[in-house]
Amino acid sequence: MAVPKSTPILIIGGGAFGLSTALHLVQNNYTDITVFEQDEQIPPRYSAANDLNKIVRAEYEDKFYTDLTIEAIKTWKTPLFAPYFHQTGFLHCVSGAAPQKAQETLKRFQDAATSHPTIAPHVVPLNGPGDIRPWFWQCDGPLPGWRGYMNRFDGYAHSGNALAGIYRVTQGAGVKFFLGAQQGGVAEIVYEGGKAVGVRTGDGRFHAAGLVIVAAGAGVGKILPSLGTQIVAKAWSVAHVLLSDEETAALRGIPVTYARDFGFFFEPDPKTNLLKLCPMGGGYINTDRASGVSHSPFPEHLDVVNGFLPAEDEGRIRKLLAQTLPGLAGRPLVKKSLCWFADTKDSDFIVDYVPGSQGSVVVLSGDSGHGFKMFPIVGGWVRDLLEDQQGEQKVSRWRWKEAGGGKEDWGGDVSWRLGESRELRDVLPGRTKL
Ligand SMILES: Cc1cc2nc3c(=O)[nH]c(=O)nc-3n(C[C@H](O)[C@H](O)[C@H](O)COP(=O)(O)OP(=O)(O)OC[C@H]3O[C@@H](n4cnc5c(N)ncnc54)[C@H](O)[C@@H]3O)c2cc1C
């Protein structure tokens, strides 16, 4: 049976997935929605989306996600989301020294873009630096052996601002919010006879619920231990270069520039003059030796992982800059951090009822580091689940994986990543345990 619209619904997590869910539910006349967020602010410092920008690129190796992103981009262009969307284009390349795996991945993305009727008209092949410069005339680096394609259908979204905007809209529409470790931090879901009846927050208070939706990002495993290793809390590095007003203005309108073997950067933010960079790599995990599950080190260790950039990632970032904007390659890197997301082995999301919870708990997770582009539409998938008469996730790849969903063969690693994941304790100086 579908979930009645008057059901008290508690959403754990005020990040991208939680806020999108609150938006879609309130827009569809669910009348009793409360969001719990452990940080005191939205955008929360613990959210992977608390950031200047995220790539919004439509082409996936998997047409299922390509079509979803096309739908998301359509929604990014509506009045509610348009202030945060910048269709600057996506310059997607490899350098001449890229390993075979990066070259093959690029080819699959390019094939996906050029074979899709909606995207293909926006794609231009780039067979060397001479083809690239017209799309990025500010680039005065050597671009040694660079080739790939430019996709003008793509761009980026200002993720922190988008969260703040949708927070205001949902609050105005009647969604209740509890923020901060005490009032908003959910210590546990409270069950009676296997069914969730509410949550208990950091201050010990019990909040009754008819349905609990867990949208806790990389923190999901602490709230729902039964997920086990379906979800791996994983981090990638982020760093910035602080520019002058003139430098920011000169780089206005540059495409998102991505070398698969080094990483990527964005048009600088005119408010802060920050140019954001992300190195590409296998990321970092934080495995608990007893359970074998990787957990986010937040909120306890925010101070430890913020301000930290592994040396190997700094090397990739500096190479990327040396080949594209060499004047910035030696600049100090500021606002360094490790950004935590919820990874699945097959990069598929999980949007499903928790088995055994008698329809009282939904998990919305497994963003796998590519979920923000879906911000305008994610909540619609939860609404579809709640409206389903059989209470069943019809999209089999989004089911709780151990309940028979997901792909049969997850394979040894994820095709679009380069490099192996490393334990955080092995790269963090002086730390053996987090
Ligand atoms: C470096 C990096 C780069 C990325 N780049 C891109 C990109 O280019 N394009 C793209 O589409 N996506 C990108 N992503 C992924 C994107 O950020 C995520 O897909 C998205 O933020 C996932 O949303 P979420 O709501 O699941 O998690 P989050 O946004 O992390 O939000 C989870 C929230 O839950 C809260 N929470 C956790 N536990 C509790 C609790 N017990 N009680 C209360 N609150 C709790 C947290 O405080 C947090 O605010 C990137 C991610 C990273 C790390």
PDBQT file of the ligand as one rigid body, heavy atoms in Angstrom, charges set to zero:
ROOT
HETATM    1  C1  LIG A 501      35.176  15.410  -3.829  1.00  0.00    +0.000 C 
HETATM    2  C2  LIG A 501      33.803  15.099  -4.336  1.00  0.00    +0.000 A 
HETATM    3  C3  LIG A 501      33.467  15.507  -5.605  1.00  0.00    +0.000 A 
HETATM    4  C4  LIG A 501      32.190  15.247  -6.106  1.00  0.00    +0.000 A 
HETATM    5  N1  LIG A 501      31.904  15.672  -7.359  1.00  0.00    +0.000 NA
HETATM    6  C5  LIG A 501      30.681  15.459  -7.859  1.00  0.00    +0.000 A 
HETATM    7  C6  LIG A 501      30.388  15.926  -9.169  1.00  0.00    +0.000 A 
HETATM    8  O1  LIG A 501      31.235  16.528  -9.829  1.00  0.00    +0.000 OA
HETATM    9  N2  LIG A 501      29.136  15.692  -9.658  1.00  0.00    +0.000 N 
HETATM   10  C7  LIG A 501      28.191  15.037  -8.927  1.00  0.00    +0.000 A 
HETATM   11  O2  LIG A 501      27.084  14.840  -9.442  1.00  0.00    +0.000 OA
HETATM   12  N3  LIG A 501      28.444  14.590  -7.669  1.00  0.00    +0.000 NA
HETATM   13  C8  LIG A 501      29.660  14.781  -7.133  1.00  0.00    +0.000 A 
HETATM   14  N4  LIG A 501      29.951  14.347  -5.871  1.00  0.00    +0.000 N 
HETATM   15  C9  LIG A 501      28.932  13.586  -5.119  1.00  0.00    +0.000 C 
HETATM   16  C10 LIG A 501      27.892  14.441  -4.386  1.00  0.00    +0.000 C 
HETATM   17  O3  LIG A 501      28.491  15.367  -3.569  1.00  0.00    +0.000 OA
HETATM   18  C11 LIG A 501      27.031  13.465  -3.597  1.00  0.00    +0.000 C 
HETATM   19  O4  LIG A 501      26.481  12.541  -4.515  1.00  0.00    +0.000 OA
HETATM   20  C12 LIG A 501      25.885  14.080  -2.797  1.00  0.00    +0.000 C 
HETATM   21  O5  LIG A 501      26.337  15.097  -1.970  1.00  0.00    +0.000 OA
HETATM   22  C13 LIG A 501      25.208  12.964  -1.988  1.00  0.00    +0.000 C 
HETATM   23  O6  LIG A 501      24.175  13.494  -1.211  1.00  0.00    +0.000 OA
HETATM   24  P1  LIG A 501      23.751  12.816   0.185  1.00  0.00    +0.000 P 
HETATM   25  O7  LIG A 501      22.614  13.614   0.659  1.00  0.00    +0.000 OA
HETATM   26  O8  LIG A 501      23.599  11.358   0.010  1.00  0.00    +0.000 OA
HETATM   27  O9  LIG A 501      24.998  13.018   1.143  1.00  0.00    +0.000 OA
HETATM   28  P2  LIG A 501      25.531  14.369   1.764  1.00  0.00    +0.000 P 
HETATM   29  O10 LIG A 501      25.331  15.495   0.834  1.00  0.00    +0.000 OA
HETATM   30  O11 LIG A 501      26.911  14.099   2.244  1.00  0.00    +0.000 OA
HETATM   31  O12 LIG A 501      24.580  14.648   3.002  1.00  0.00    +0.000 OA
HETATM   32  C14 LIG A 501      24.459  13.748   4.074  1.00  0.00    +0.000 C 
HETATM   33  C15 LIG A 501      24.060  14.558   5.302  1.00  0.00    +0.000 C 
HETATM   34  O13 LIG A 501      23.616  13.672   6.313  1.00  0.00    +0.000 OA
HETATM   35  C16 LIG A 501      23.999  14.226   7.553  1.00  0.00    +0.000 C 
HETATM   36  N5  LIG A 501      23.999  13.168   8.567  1.00  0.00    +0.000 N 
HETATM   37  C17 LIG A 501      24.751  12.036   8.575  1.00  0.00    +0.000 A 
HETATM   38  N6  LIG A 501      24.487  11.309   9.674  1.00  0.00    +0.000 NA
HETATM   39  C18 LIG A 501      23.549  11.993  10.376  1.00  0.00    +0.000 A 
HETATM   40  C19 LIG A 501      22.887  11.750  11.611  1.00  0.00    +0.000 A 
HETATM   41  N7  LIG A 501      23.126  10.654  12.336  1.00  0.00    +0.000 N 
HETATM   42  N8  LIG A 501      21.992  12.659  12.044  1.00  0.00    +0.000 NA
HETATM   43  C20 LIG A 501      21.720  13.776  11.331  1.00  0.00    +0.000 A 
HETATM   44  N9  LIG A 501      22.348  14.076  10.152  1.00  0.00    +0.000 NA
HETATM   45  C21 LIG A 501      23.234  13.174   9.681  1.00  0.00    +0.000 A 
HETATM   46  C22 LIG A 501      25.379  14.783   7.287  1.00  0.00    +0.000 C 
HETATM   47  O14 LIG A 501      25.758  15.732   8.267  1.00  0.00    +0.000 OA
HETATM   48  C23 LIG A 501      25.209  15.366   5.890  1.00  0.00    +0.000 C 
HETATM   49  O15 LIG A 501      24.872  16.723   5.946  1.00  0.00    +0.000 OA
HETATM   50  C24 LIG A 501      31.224  14.559  -5.323  1.00  0.00    +0.000 A 
HETATM   51  C25 LIG A 501      31.567  14.142  -4.048  1.00  0.00    +0.000 A 
HETATM   52  C26 LIG A 501      32.838  14.385  -3.551  1.00  0.00    +0.000 A 
HETATM   53  C27 LIG A 501      33.171  13.911  -2.186  1.00  0.00    +0.000 C 
ENDROOT
TORSDOF 0
